[in-house]
Amino acid sequence: MIVRLRNVDKIYSNGVVALRGLDLDVGEGEFLSLLGPSGCGKSTVLRLVAALGEVSSGRIEWVGPDGHAQSNGDIGFVFQEPTLMPWATVWKNVLLPLKLRGLTPDEATPRVSEAIALVGLDGFERAYPRELSGGMKMRVSIARALVTRPRLLLMDEPFASLDEITRFKLDNDLLALWARQRWTVVFVTHSVYESVYLSTRIAVMTGRPGRTAGEIAIEGPSVRDEAFRTSPVYNEYCKIVSARLAEVSRA
């Protein structure tokens, strides 16, 4: 276990109740997807875990010697948009978190090189965001999140705006990275099919105010590829998850 959310409420200053009584466990090394209708608070959950907001009530418990994330570097966050600095090269965009942490060039250089290589952007270190495709920009954003070597990677619909071919490619690459590195991933998506393909577990959330309405473990192969995406097992899980999501939507 890496983090627990217990009876979490989130009420914004304008009175909107985003979350009510949400319970969620995030296990060490798992790939957990949050799935639910638009506006149900999935992104809010990520922001609260990342300490980008405060719970209105309830608690978030980190499993560790001091009950907290060990450092800011323990959490990497990939947002819906790449949010790159347009005036900076790929290298400098990926370097930014390490620069903010005060690492020297000698300390930072091998880590930036490693992160860029992990996402398959070798040779593009001096390119600017305007010179990159949408998928490549998202790869830079992922590299920037990974450069701190986080314990927990939070991903907020990172591939939603991409075309289907690019999205499938990045899904495959993300799974390959996760299989090699085995950090913990919490992934927000609206797509039943993407959640089944990527996840070891899916938490289905209700409409606003959001809470977890059920969890489904995905017992897929350790290596997932197009054969899994077209398999009877995958299709059956998609039916199960779709049915659960429909129940939640009706409720």
C-alpha positions as CSV (number, residue, x, y, z in Angstrom):
1,M,0.0,0.0,0.0
2,I,1.2,3.5,-0.8
3,V,-1.7,5.8,0.0
4,R,-5.2,5.6,1.4
5,L,-8.1,8.1,1.1
6,R,-10.7,7.7,3.8
7,N,-14.1,9.3,3.8
8,V,-12.8,12.3,1.8
9,D,-15.1,15.2,1.0
10,K,-14.1,18.1,-1.2
11,I,-16.3,21.2,-1.3
12,Y,-15.0,24.2,-3.4
13,S,-15.4,27.8,-2.3
14,N,-18.3,28.3,-4.8
15,G,-20.2,25.6,-3.0
16,V,-19.7,22.8,-5.5
17,V,-19.4,19.4,-3.8
18,A,-16.9,17.5,-5.9
19,L,-16.4,14.5,-3.6
20,R,-18.4,13.0,-0.8
21,G,-17.3,10.1,1.4
22,L,-14.7,8.8,-1.0
23,D,-12.6,5.8,0.0
24,L,-9.7,4.6,-2.1
25,D,-6.6,2.5,-1.6
26,V,-3.6,2.7,-3.9
27,G,-1.4,-0.4,-3.8
28,E,2.4,-0.3,-4.3
29,G,3.3,-1.0,-7.9
30,E,-0.2,-1.3,-9.3
31,F,-1.8,0.5,-12.3
32,L,-5.0,1.9,-11.1
33,S,-7.5,3.7,-13.3
34,L,-10.2,6.0,-12.1
35,L,-13.2,5.7,-14.4
36,G,-16.5,7.7,-14.2
37,P,-18.8,10.2,-15.8
38,S,-17.6,13.7,-16.7
39,G,-17.4,16.0,-13.7
40,C,-17.4,13.2,-11.1
41,G,-14.2,14.4,-9.4
42,K,-11.6,12.1,-10.9
43,S,-9.1,14.9,-11.5
44,T,-9.9,16.3,-8.1
45,V,-8.8,13.0,-6.5
46,L,-5.4,13.3,-8.3
47,R,-4.9,16.9,-7.2
48,L,-5.7,16.1,-3.6
49,V,-3.2,13.2,-3.6
50,A,-0.6,15.5,-5.1
51,A,-1.3,18.2,-2.4
52,L,-2.5,20.6,-5.0
53,G,-5.6,21.2,-2.9
54,E,-6.8,20.3,0.6
55,V,-9.6,17.9,1.6
56,S,-12.7,19.5,3.2
57,S,-13.0,16.5,5.5
58,G,-11.7,13.0,5.8
59,R,-8.0,12.2,5.4
60,I,-5.3,11.1,3.1
61,E,-2.8,8.6,4.7
62,W,0.6,7.9,3.2
63,V,2.1,4.5,4.1
64,G,5.6,5.3,5.1
65,P,7.8,5.9,8.1
66,D,6.4,9.4,8.7
67,G,2.9,9.0,7.2
68,H,3.8,11.5,4.4
69,A,5.1,11.3,0.9
70,Q,8.9,11.3,1.5
71,S,9.5,14.3,-0.7
72,N,7.9,16.3,-3.6
73,G,9.9,14.1,-5.9
74,D,7.9,11.1,-4.8
75,I,5.0,12.2,-6.9
76,G,5.0,12.8,-10.7
77,F,2.0,14.5,-12.3
78,V,1.1,14.4,-16.0
79,F,-1.8,16.8,-16.8
80,Q,-4.4,16.7,-19.6
81,E,-2.3,19.1,-21.7
82,P,1.5,18.9,-22.0
83,T,1.9,22.4,-20.4
84,L,5.5,22.8,-21.8
85,M,7.5,26.0,-21.8
86,P,7.3,27.0,-25.5
87,W,10.5,29.0,-25.3
88,A,12.5,26.1,-23.9
89,T,14.0,23.0,-25.6
90,V,12.9,19.4,-24.8
91,W,16.0,19.1,-22.6
92,K,15.3,22.3,-20.6
93,N,11.6,21.3,-20.2
94,V,12.6,17.9,-18.8
95,L,15.3,19.5,-16.7
96,L,13.0,22.0,-14.9
97,P,11.9,19.8,-11.9
98,L,15.5,19.0,-11.1
99,K,16.6,22.6,-11.5
100,L,13.8,23.6,-9.0
101,R,15.1,21.0,-6.6
102,G,18.6,22.5,-6.8
103,L,20.5,19.6,-8.5
104,T,23.8,20.5,-10.0
105,P,24.3,20.1,-13.8
106,D,26.5,17.0,-13.1
107,E,23.7,15.5,-11.0
108,A,20.9,16.4,-13.4
109,T,22.4,15.6,-16.8
110,P,22.3,11.7,-16.6
111,R,18.8,11.8,-15.2
112,V,17.5,14.1,-18.0
113,S,19.1,11.8,-20.6
114,E,17.6,8.8,-19.0
115,A,14.1,10.3,-18.9
116,I,14.2,11.4,-22.5
117,A,15.5,8.0,-23.6
118,L,12.7,6.2,-21.6
119,V,10.0,8.0,-23.6
120,G,11.8,7.4,-27.0
121,L,12.8,11.0,-27.7
122,D,16.6,10.5,-28.2
123,G,17.7,13.0,-30.8
124,F,15.1,15.6,-30.0
125,E,16.8,17.1,-27.0
126,R,17.3,20.5,-28.8
127,A,13.9,20.6,-30.4
128,Y,11.3,23.2,-29.3
129,P,7.6,22.3,-28.5
130,R,6.4,24.0,-31.7
131,E,8.5,21.5,-33.7
132,L,6.9,18.5,-32.1
133,S,3.7,16.5,-32.8
134,G,1.0,16.3,-30.1
135,G,2.1,12.8,-29.1
136,M,5.8,13.9,-28.9
137,K,4.8,16.8,-26.6
138,M,3.0,14.4,-24.3
139,R,6.1,12.2,-24.3
140,V,8.1,15.3,-23.1
141,S,5.5,15.9,-20.4
142,I,5.8,12.2,-19.2
143,A,9.6,12.5,-19.2
144,R,9.4,15.6,-17.1
145,A,7.3,13.7,-14.6
146,L,9.6,10.7,-14.6
147,V,12.9,12.7,-14.2
148,T,12.4,12.9,-10.4
149,R,12.1,9.1,-10.3
150,P,8.7,9.3,-8.5
151,R,7.2,6.7,-6.3
152,L,3.8,7.5,-7.6
153,L,2.8,8.7,-11.1
154,L,-0.5,10.6,-11.4
155,M,-1.9,10.9,-15.0
156,D,-5.0,13.0,-15.7
157,E,-6.4,11.9,-19.1
158,P,-3.0,12.4,-20.8
159,F,-3.9,11.0,-24.2
160,A,-7.5,12.2,-24.5
161,S,-6.9,14.9,-27.1
162,L,-4.7,12.6,-29.4
163,D,-5.8,10.7,-32.4
164,E,-6.6,7.0,-31.9
165,I,-3.5,5.7,-33.6
166,T,-1.2,7.9,-31.5
167,R,-3.2,7.1,-28.3
168,F,-2.8,3.3,-28.9
169,K,0.9,3.8,-29.4
170,L,1.3,5.8,-26.2
171,D,-0.8,3.3,-24.3
172,N,1.5,0.5,-25.4
173,D,4.6,2.5,-24.6
174,L,3.3,3.5,-21.2
175,L,2.6,-0.1,-20.3
176,A,6.1,-1.1,-21.4
177,L,7.6,1.6,-19.2
178,W,5.5,0.6,-16.2
179,A,6.5,-3.1,-16.7
180,R,10.2,-2.1,-16.6
181,Q,10.1,0.6,-13.9
182,R,7.2,-0.6,-11.7
183,W,6.3,2.7,-10.2
184,T,2.7,3.0,-9.0
185,V,0.3,4.7,-11.5
186,V,-3.1,6.3,-10.9
187,F,-4.6,7.0,-14.4
188,V,-7.8,9.1,-15.0
189,T,-9.7,8.2,-18.2
190,H,-13.2,8.4,-19.6
191,S,-12.6,5.4,-21.8
192,V,-13.7,1.9,-20.7
193,Y,-11.5,0.4,-23.4
194,E,-8.4,2.3,-22.3
195,S,-8.9,1.5,-18.7
196,V,-9.3,-2.2,-19.3
197,Y,-6.2,-2.3,-21.6
198,L,-3.9,-0.5,-19.1
199,S,-5.0,-1.4,-15.6
200,T,-4.5,-4.0,-13.0
201,R,-7.5,-2.5,-11.2
202,I,-10.3,0.0,-12.1
203,A,-12.2,2.1,-9.6
204,V,-15.6,3.2,-10.9
205,M,-16.8,6.5,-9.6
206,T,-20.3,7.9,-9.2
207,G,-21.5,11.2,-10.7
208,R,-20.9,14.3,-8.6
209,P,-20.4,14.3,-5.7
210,G,-17.9,11.6,-6.6
211,R,-17.2,8.5,-4.6
212,T,-16.0,5.0,-5.4
213,A,-19.0,2.8,-6.4
214,G,-17.0,-0.4,-7.2
215,E,-13.7,-1.9,-8.1
216,I,-12.8,-4.4,-10.8
217,A,-9.5,-6.3,-10.9
218,I,-8.2,-6.9,-14.4
219,E,-6.5,-10.3,-14.6
220,G,-4.8,-9.7,-18.0
221,P,-1.5,-11.0,-19.2
222,S,1.7,-9.4,-17.8
223,V,2.6,-8.3,-21.4
224,R,-0.3,-6.6,-23.2
225,D,-0.4,-6.0,-26.9
226,E,-2.8,-6.0,-29.8
227,A,-3.4,-9.7,-29.3
228,F,-4.9,-8.8,-25.8
229,R,-6.8,-5.9,-27.2
230,T,-8.7,-8.2,-29.6
231,S,-9.0,-11.2,-27.2
232,P,-12.2,-12.6,-25.8
233,V,-10.9,-11.9,-22.3
234,Y,-10.4,-8.2,-23.1
235,N,-13.9,-7.9,-24.6
236,E,-15.5,-9.6,-21.6
237,Y,-13.8,-7.2,-19.2
238,C,-15.0,-4.3,-21.3
239,K,-18.6,-5.6,-21.0
240,I,-18.3,-6.0,-17.3
241,V,-16.8,-2.5,-16.8
242,S,-19.3,-0.9,-19.2
243,A,-22.2,-2.5,-17.3
244,R,-20.9,-1.2,-14.0
245,L,-20.4,2.2,-15.4
246,A,-24.0,2.2,-16.8
247,E,-25.3,1.2,-13.4
248,V,-23.5,4.1,-11.8
249,S,-24.8,6.5,-14.4
250,R,-28.4,5.4,-13.9
251,A,-28.1,5.8,-10.1
